Amino acid sequence: MSELSEKIRDAMLTFEQEKVMEAVESSLKEGYDPLEIIRAISSALKEIGDKFSKGELFLMHLVIAGEAAKNAISEYLEPLLKKAKTDRKTIGRVVLGTVEGDIHDIGKNIVASMLFSAGFDVIDLGKDVPVEEFVRAVKKYNPDILGMSALLTTTRPMQKEVIEALKENNLREKVKVIVGGAPVTAEWAKEIGADGYAEDAIEAVKVAKKLMEEKN
């Protein structure tokens, strides 16, 4: 584990907003790239998510860590990334959202930041997004990729419903679909006909870039 990753991890595991903000701010002052810091945050969130899955942490810890990460990214990192937007080359457009019935958007927000950092234009539809809204967004924005997140087993089937709705509207062949979230697996992605599956934000960027290469 790198010095940066360890520093961010230790701060995240205190579950104190102030400690996380301090760690991010000091890392920037030390010269670390915002993207490196986002990767470290994503890695720490994954570890916290794994601990939650094993029963080592409570839902409260997951929520607090997610909010701390979200606030640190929006306050310190996103402004720097947006400031550098004029110097970057756009490699594709992604529409992103958490499916209907699911109000968890922490992981999705990290994915949005990572994709933006990697050079994608990102249109974030937010959380609890109805099937029709995904369809409308694909029609309106004509994205290269549609990304859907689901954190609950009860909302996971909505990913399949969106894909079916895209087919019904003759849009499926026009957009690549990536799915992710705690209950989502590579097997599930294959079963519902998605083009890609991402376990975390770092993997989401890799999959998105790979799909763009295949498309071009």
Secondary structure, 3 states (H helix, E strand, C coil): CCHHHHHHHHHHCCCCHHHHHHHHHHHHHCCCCHHHHHHHHHHHHHHHHHHHHCCCCCHHHHHHHHHHHHHHHHHHHHHHHHHCHHHCCCCEEEEEEEECCCCCCHHHHHHHHHHHHCCEEEEECCCCECHHHHHHHHHHHCCCEEEEECCCCCCCHHHHHHHHHHHHCCCHHHCEEEEECCCCCHHHHHHHCCCEEECCHHHHHHHHHHHHHHHC
